[in-house]
Amino acid sequence: MKTILALLAGATFALAATAASAQTLKTVKDRGELVCGVSKGLPGFSAPDASGKWTGFDVDVCRGLAAAIFNDPNKVKFVPLSADERFPALTKGDVDMLSRNSTWTLEREAKLGLLFTAINYYDGQGFLVRDARKVTSALELDKSKVCVQAGTTAEDNTKDYFAANGMTLELVTLPTSTDLVKAYEEGKCDTLTTDVSQLYALRLTMAKPGDHIVLPDVISKEPLGPVVRQGDDQWFNLVKWTIFGMINAEELGVSTTTIDAALASKKPEVIRLVGNDGKFGEQLGVSNDFVVRIVKAVGNYGESFERNVGAASKLGIPRGINQLWSMGGIQYAPPVR
């Protein structure tokens, strides 16, 4: 009898856990749109264009996920959040996910109860200075006045770097990236520090971008990616496989221009990716052709990268370690199988 009761209790717990794990996806479907937390305006990553439409590398993740769920990349409500606002907003349920240049750290998962789903951009912290200073290395920044954004990993990284190299600094902490640029251009600091990708983006917003350089030094590991709340495995997996789907699509040559050929492909890996074999999408709670929907909406990983932040964009950031593992980088996704 005890065994039977134990089995029944276990089954009841499993059913309850399964129901709980489907909560976010069901909420999103019932609402009819995804609510995605993004930055307050970071060119190339997430920013509204002249018509007010949100675009960027991080925005493509949100639109790709909306395409996977609704077959419509426009069914997204974008909520701009500062660094200080982002994690409380996610924890409280004001947004379904974050896709806004956030660094994956142990404390953010263990203490804040969040989960980073995948790394869609391998970054590192750097420094931007005026070209007129003729500085070529961060090791020449002793006695600098450095602007840094509050609520980011950059604040502690900067202190550690200067201390480790026997240099002194005056740290100027500001609430938003817009404030960083304003203070820097007004001469309230002579150095600006944040993730290298963000430095390229912020330089574009300056009056004379060509007067400023990003130093070659990278002083930290900053793996960036979408974030969700803990306790919802189905939602975690779906967001994660939105990224993995885009990476696998690039690796297999499935793009916006080859998608029709991919649907007729005889290659086993491509057949699975586009949903013509297996029920992989259904296992995530969406259509089996979810990767096809994503690629049609925003392209594969490489297309999104180049269009928004890479060589084809105004930022012109080298692909570097964000190149596929098969092309000399470290970007890599598990297989669809």
N, C-alpha and C positions, 0 to 999 in steps of 0.2 A: 504493500500500500504506500509506504514511504517513497519507494522508487517511482511509482505512478504519479504521486503528488509532485515529486521533484521534477519529473519530466513535463508535467502540465505547467508547473511554475516556470520552467525554462522556456517552454513554448510560448507562454504568455509574455514573458520578458522579451523574447525574440520578436514577437509580433509588435509589441510596443516600441521596441527599438527601431524596427523597420518603418513603422508609421512616423516616428519622430524624424528619421533620417530623410524622409521625403517632404518635410515641411516647407523648406525654402522654395524648392522647385514648384510645389503645388501653389504656394503663395504667389509666386511670380506668374504662373500660368493663369491663376484666377484673377489677378490684377490686370493682366493683359500687357504688361511691360516690365522690363528689368530696371531696377534702380541702381545705378552704378556711381560710386564715389570716385571723383577724379581730382586732379590738381586745380588750383584756381586760375591756371593759365600758364602752361609751359610749352612753348612752341615746339612742334615736332612730336610731342608726347600726348598732351591733352590741352586743347585751347579752342575757343570758338573762332570761326573764320569771320570774314566781313559780313556774311549773311546771318551769323549767329549759330551756324551749324558746328557742332563739336567734331574735331578731327584730331588725328595723331596716332602714334604707335600704341599707346595705352587705350585710347578710345576704340581702336580696332578690335581689341580683346572683348570689350563690352558689346560692340556691334556683332562680332563673330558669335558670341554666346547667344545674343538675341536671335541671330539667324538660325542657330542650332535649335533653339526652343520654338520660335514662332515662324521660321522661314522668312523673317523680315528684320533686317538689321537696324531699322529705324524705331523699333519698339523698345527704346531705351530712354529713360529719364536720367540726365546727367546732373549730379550734385557736386558742385565745386567745393573742395574742403582744403583747409590749411593743414600743415603738418601736425599742429596741435589738435585739430578737430577730427582728423581722419579716423583714428582708432576708437575714440568714444562713439562716434557716429555709427561705426560698424557694430560695435558691441551692443549699443542700444537698439539696433535694428532699423536705424534711419536709412540705411542703404543695404542692399543685398550682398554687395561685394565692394572691394576697393581695387582700382586699377590706376594707381598714381605713384609712380616712382618711390616705392617703399622698400626699405632694406630688410631682408630676412635675417632675424637675429633670434637667439635662444630665448631671451627675456620676453620678446613680443609674443612668442608662442606659449611659454611656460607661465608667465605672469599675467598676461592680458587675455589669455584664453582664445587666441587667434591661430589660424593656420595659413601658412603661405603655400599656395597650390603648386606652383612651378616657377622656375626662373626664366623669364622671357627676355631679360637683359642683364648680362654680366657687366657690372660697372665698378668704379673705384673712385675714391675722392681725390680731387685735384685742386689746383689753384689758378686763378686768373689775375693777371696784372696788366698794367699799361705797358705797351711796347716800349715807350720812351724810357722806362726804368732800365732797360737792357739787362733784365734778369733772365737767366737761362735755366735755372734750377731752383726748386723749392728750398734747397739748402742755403740759398742766398737771401732768405726772407727774414733773417734775424732782425728783431726790433720792429717788425711790421705791425700795422694796425689792420686786423683781419675781420671782415664781416662774415657772419655765419648765421644760419637760420635756426631759431629756437625749436626744440622738440625733435631734432634730427640727430642721427649718429655722428654727423660732422663736427658737432661741438666738442665732444670728448676726443674724437680722433685728432682734431687739430691740437688740442692741449697735449695729448700724448706724443704727437710727432715733434712738436717744438721742444718739449722736455727731453725726449730721447736723444735729440740732436744738439742739446745744449744751447738752444736759442730761446729768446724771450719774445713775447708778443703782447699786444693789447687786443683783447677779443671784444668785438662789437656784435652783440646778439640782437637779432631783429625777428619779428613775427612771421613775415612772408617773404617770398622770393622777390616780389615787387619792391618791398622795402630794402632788400639787399642791394638791388641795382640802383635804386634812388640814392641810398647812402654812399655807395661806391662812387657814383658819378658826381655827387656833391662834395667828394673829397673827405668824407667822414671816416673812410678807411682807404688804404692803398692796395688792399688785397681782398679778393673775394674767393671763398672756398665752399664747395659742395661737390656732388657727384660730377664727374667729367662730362657726362651726357647733358646734365643740367647747365653746366658752364657754357657749353656750345649754344644751348637754347637761349640762355639769358643774354649772351653776347649779342644775339640777333636783335634784342629789344633795345640795345643801347644806341645813343645818337650817332656814334661813329664806331661800328663794330670792328673795323679794320685797325683801330688804334689799340686794341687789346689782344693779348695772346693767352692761350691755355698752356701752362707749363707741362712738360712731358712727364713729370713725376706723378705716380699714382701711389697714394699712401695707405690704402685700405682695400678690403674686399667688400663690395657692395652688391650682393646678388638681389636684383629687383624682380618683383612679380606680384600677381594678384593675390589678394588676401580675403579669407572668409572666416566666419565664426566657427569655433569648434563645436562638435556634436551633431553635425549634419553630413554624414559620409557621402550621401548621394550628391549633394550640392558641391562638396569638395571635389569629388571625382569628375563631375561634369565641367566645372571651371578648369580643372587641371587638364582634362583631355581636349578642351578647346585649344589650349596652347599646344599640347602634344600633337593634335591633329594638324595644326598649321605647320609645325616643324616637320612631321612625317611627310606632309604633302610636298614641301620643298625638296626633301631628300629623294622622293620618288618621282619628281618632275611633274607633279600635279599642280597646275597654276590656273589663273583665270583664262589663259589662252589655250590651255591643253585639257581643260576639264571635260569637254565632250569626248575627246579621244580616250581619256582615262575611264570614262563610263563604259567604254567598249573594250577596255584592255583585257588581255588574257593573262597578265602577270598576277600571280596569287596575292602578292602584297598590295597591289593597286586594287584588285577586286575587293579585298577586305576593307581597304581604306574608304572606298566610295560606297560601301554598304551593299554590294552585290553578292556578298557571301558572309554568313554569320549574322548574329543579332546584337552587334556590339553597341549600336545606338540605343536600342531598346533596353539594354542592361543599364544604361545611364539615365533612362527616362525620357529619351527623345527619339527622333526618327533615325533609322539605320543609315540614312544618307546625310547625317549631320555634318560630316567633314565637307561634303559637296556643297552644302548650304553655306558653310563658313567661307570656303574658298571663293565661291561665287560672289559673296558679299564683300570680303575684305582682302582676298588673295591669300597665298601661303605666307609662311613666316618671312621668307626673303623678300617677297613683293612688298609686304607691309613695312619691313625694315627700310628698304631702299627708298620707298615713296615718302616715308615720313621723316626719317632721320639720317639715311645713308647718302650715297653719292648722288642720287637723283633728287635730293631735297636741298633746301637752303642751308641746313645744318652741316651737311657734308661730313658726317662722322664716319671714319673708317670702320668697316665691319669687324675687323680685329678678331678677338676671341669669341665674338658672337657669330662667327662663321660656323657652318656645320662641321661636325667632327670629321667628316669625310673630306673636308676642304681645308683642314689645318686649324680649325677653331675647336671650341669645346661644347658647342650647342648640340644637344642630343636628346632624343625622345624615345621612350619605350615603344615597341612595335604594337600595332593593332592586330591582335590575334587571340 
